[in-house]
């Protein structure tokens, strides 16, 4: 059993969160298209997360003056960063003259473990990094979530932790199967040519044939295969 904390978000935290996201968008000097979490829907392991090249960054916003009610915890941040083999970052924010501002220079990010400043661009490399189970689960959740939204379903919440079931909460209980493969996979049925790993940031092929009804009383769930 997993205890999932569904924190409420205050209006003041929402303003702080929005300013933090705008700061990141501005600093990269262009739209950051690879957001992983960019909403205020609980649960909160991180407050914002994004992929830049072959690296993942998970952010927790904190008020340097300790006056802001902040959902989630550093433990949750470390959990998702470790599960996805990404960087756990803190983004200290300070309220001045009624406005929120990043308290650190540059990107405004600190390594959650060392407290040192982080520049995400300098951490990106050409190394091929295989996707983790957490990443693949989160990707599959996005596929199903987008389909549910297109079909008019009322979504309540979702997450990408492969150890927690269900993955998506929406009105009506179903099971979803998603198959993901590298777009350059040979798809050799004999197995002579091995399957190509799922490299982070590389093109993927997806097969999703819709929802399968589950017994009454069960929330929406999801499974994936590669």
C-alpha positions as CSV (number, residue, x, y, z in Angstrom):
1,X,0.0,0.0,0.0
2,X,1.2,3.5,-0.8
3,X,0.0,6.6,0.9
4,X,-0.6,9.3,-1.7
5,X,-0.8,12.9,-0.3
6,X,-3.2,15.1,-2.3
7,X,-2.1,18.5,-1.1
8,X,-4.2,21.6,-1.7
9,X,-2.5,24.5,-3.4
10,X,-2.9,28.1,-2.1
11,X,-3.4,31.0,-4.4
12,X,-0.1,32.5,-3.2
13,X,1.8,29.3,-4.0
14,X,0.1,29.3,-7.5
15,X,1.5,32.8,-8.1
16,X,4.9,31.8,-6.9
17,X,4.9,28.6,-9.1
18,X,3.8,30.6,-12.2
19,X,6.6,33.1,-11.7
20,X,9.1,30.2,-11.3
21,X,8.0,28.6,-14.6
22,X,8.2,32.0,-16.4
23,X,11.7,32.5,-15.1
24,X,12.8,29.2,-16.5
25,X,11.2,29.9,-19.9
26,X,12.8,33.3,-20.1
27,X,16.3,32.0,-19.1
28,X,16.4,29.4,-21.8
29,X,15.6,32.2,-24.3
30,X,12.8,30.3,-26.0
31,X,9.9,28.0,-25.3
32,X,10.8,25.0,-23.2
33,X,8.7,22.3,-25.0
34,X,9.7,19.3,-23.0
35,X,7.9,19.9,-19.8
36,X,7.2,16.8,-17.8
37,X,5.1,18.4,-15.0
38,X,3.8,21.9,-15.6
39,X,0.5,21.9,-13.8
40,X,-0.8,22.2,-10.2
41,X,-2.6,18.9,-10.1
42,X,-1.6,16.7,-7.1
43,X,0.1,14.5,-6.1
44,X,3.3,16.6,-5.8
45,X,6.6,14.7,-5.8
46,X,8.0,17.8,-7.7
47,X,6.5,21.1,-8.6
48,X,8.0,21.5,-12.0
49,X,10.0,19.1,-14.2
50,X,11.4,19.1,-17.7
51,X,13.8,17.3,-20.1
52,X,16.6,19.2,-21.7
53,X,18.5,17.1,-24.2
54,X,19.3,13.8,-22.5
55,X,18.9,15.0,-19.0
56,X,15.9,15.3,-16.6
57,X,15.4,18.0,-14.0
58,X,12.9,17.9,-11.1
59,X,12.3,21.1,-9.2
60,X,10.9,21.9,-5.7
61,X,10.0,25.5,-5.1
62,X,10.8,26.8,-1.6
63,X,10.3,30.2,0.0
64,X,13.6,31.5,1.5
65,X,11.6,33.2,4.2
66,X,9.6,30.1,5.1
67,X,6.3,31.9,5.0
68,X,4.7,30.2,2.0
69,X,2.7,27.0,2.4
70,X,4.5,24.6,0.0
71,X,2.9,21.2,-1.1
72,X,5.0,18.0,-1.1
73,X,8.4,17.4,0.5
74,X,12.1,17.0,-0.3
75,X,11.7,13.3,0.2
76,X,9.2,13.2,-2.7
77,X,11.5,15.2,-4.8
78,X,14.4,12.8,-4.2
79,X,12.1,9.8,-4.8
80,X,11.2,10.8,-8.3
81,X,14.6,12.2,-9.2
82,X,16.2,8.9,-8.2
83,X,13.5,6.8,-9.9
84,X,14.1,8.7,-13.2
85,X,17.8,9.1,-12.8
86,X,17.5,12.9,-13.1
87,X,18.6,15.9,-11.1
88,X,16.8,16.9,-7.9
89,X,16.8,20.7,-7.8
90,X,15.6,23.3,-5.4
91,X,14.3,26.7,-6.7
92,X,14.5,29.2,-3.8
93,X,12.0,32.1,-4.3
94,X,11.7,35.4,-2.5
95,X,8.6,37.7,-2.2
96,X,9.6,41.3,-2.6
97,X,7.2,44.2,-2.8
98,X,4.3,41.8,-3.4
99,X,6.0,39.9,-6.3
100,X,7.9,36.6,-6.4
101,X,11.4,36.5,-7.8
102,X,14.0,33.7,-8.1
103,X,16.5,34.2,-5.3
104,X,19.5,32.6,-7.1
105,X,21.3,33.9,-10.2
106,X,21.0,32.3,-13.6
107,X,18.5,29.5,-13.8
108,X,17.7,30.0,-10.1
109,X,18.4,26.3,-9.4
110,X,20.4,24.6,-6.6
111,X,21.4,20.9,-6.4
112,X,19.1,19.6,-3.7
113,X,21.9,17.5,-2.1
114,X,24.9,19.8,-2.3
115,X,23.3,23.2,-2.4
116,X,25.4,24.2,-5.4
117,X,24.1,26.2,-8.3
118,X,23.0,24.2,-11.4
119,X,23.1,25.3,-15.0
120,X,21.1,22.6,-16.9
121,X,22.6,23.4,-20.3
122,X,26.1,22.4,-19.1
123,X,24.9,19.0,-17.9
124,X,23.5,18.0,-21.3
125,X,25.7,15.6,-23.4
126,X,25.6,13.3,-26.4
127,X,25.5,10.2,-24.3
128,X,22.7,7.7,-25.1
129,X,20.8,7.3,-21.8
130,X,18.2,4.5,-21.6
131,X,14.8,5.4,-20.3
132,X,14.0,4.2,-16.8
133,X,10.8,2.4,-15.8
134,X,9.6,5.7,-14.2
135,X,10.1,7.6,-17.5
136,X,8.4,4.9,-19.6
137,X,5.4,4.8,-17.1
138,X,5.1,8.5,-17.2
139,X,5.2,8.5,-21.0
140,X,2.5,5.9,-21.2
141,X,0.4,7.9,-18.7
142,X,0.6,10.9,-21.0
143,X,-0.6,8.8,-24.0
144,X,-3.6,7.6,-22.1
145,X,-4.3,10.9,-20.4
146,X,-4.3,12.8,-23.7
147,X,-6.7,10.2,-25.2
148,X,-9.0,10.5,-22.2
149,X,-9.1,14.3,-22.5
150,X,-9.9,14.1,-26.3
151,X,-12.8,11.7,-25.5
152,X,-14.2,14.2,-23.0
153,X,-13.4,12.2,-19.8
154,X,-13.2,14.1,-16.6
155,X,-9.7,13.7,-15.2
156,X,-9.0,14.0,-11.5
157,X,-5.3,13.2,-11.1
158,X,-2.4,11.1,-12.4
159,X,1.2,10.2,-11.6
160,X,4.1,8.2,-13.1
161,X,5.2,6.0,-10.3
162,X,5.3,2.4,-11.7
163,X,4.9,0.9,-8.2
164,X,1.6,2.6,-7.5
165,X,-1.8,1.5,-8.9
166,X,-3.9,3.2,-10.2
167,X,-1.9,5.6,-12.4
168,X,-4.8,7.8,-13.5
169,X,-7.9,8.9,-11.6
170,X,-10.9,9.7,-13.8
171,X,-14.7,9.2,-13.8
172,X,-15.2,5.6,-14.8
173,X,-12.7,2.7,-14.1
174,X,-10.7,1.1,-16.9
175,X,-7.4,-0.6,-17.7
176,X,-5.1,0.7,-20.5
177,X,-2.3,-1.2,-22.3
178,X,0.4,0.9,-24.0
179,X,3.2,-0.6,-26.1
180,X,6.3,1.5,-26.7
181,X,9.3,0.8,-28.9
182,X,12.2,2.7,-30.4
183,X,11.2,4.2,-33.7
184,X,14.3,2.6,-35.3
185,X,13.6,-0.9,-33.9
186,X,13.9,-3.7,-36.5
187,X,10.8,-5.4,-35.0
188,X,12.4,-8.8,-35.8
189,X,9.8,-11.5,-34.7
190,X,12.5,-14.2,-34.6
191,X,14.5,-12.4,-32.0
192,X,17.7,-12.7,-34.1
193,X,18.0,-8.9,-34.2
194,X,17.7,-7.6,-30.6
195,X,15.3,-4.9,-29.7
196,X,16.7,-1.4,-29.7
197,X,16.8,0.3,-26.3
198,X,14.5,3.2,-25.5
199,X,16.9,6.1,-25.5
200,X,15.9,9.2,-23.6
201,X,15.0,12.0,-26.0
202,X,14.9,9.8,-29.1
203,X,11.9,9.1,-31.3
204,X,9.4,6.4,-30.1
205,X,6.7,4.3,-31.7
206,X,3.5,3.9,-29.6
207,X,0.6,1.4,-29.8
208,X,-2.5,2.1,-27.8
209,X,-5.8,0.5,-28.7
210,X,-8.0,2.1,-26.1
211,X,-9.5,1.3,-22.7
212,X,-10.7,-2.0,-21.3
213,X,-13.5,-1.8,-18.7
214,X,-12.6,-2.8,-15.2
215,X,-14.9,-4.1,-12.4
216,X,-17.1,-1.5,-10.7
217,X,-15.4,0.2,-7.8
218,X,-11.8,0.2,-9.3
219,X,-10.1,3.4,-10.3
220,X,-8.5,3.9,-13.7
221,X,-5.2,2.1,-14.1
222,X,-2.5,1.5,-16.7
223,X,0.2,-0.9,-17.8
224,X,2.8,-0.7,-20.5
225,X,5.1,-3.0,-22.4
226,X,8.3,-2.4,-24.5
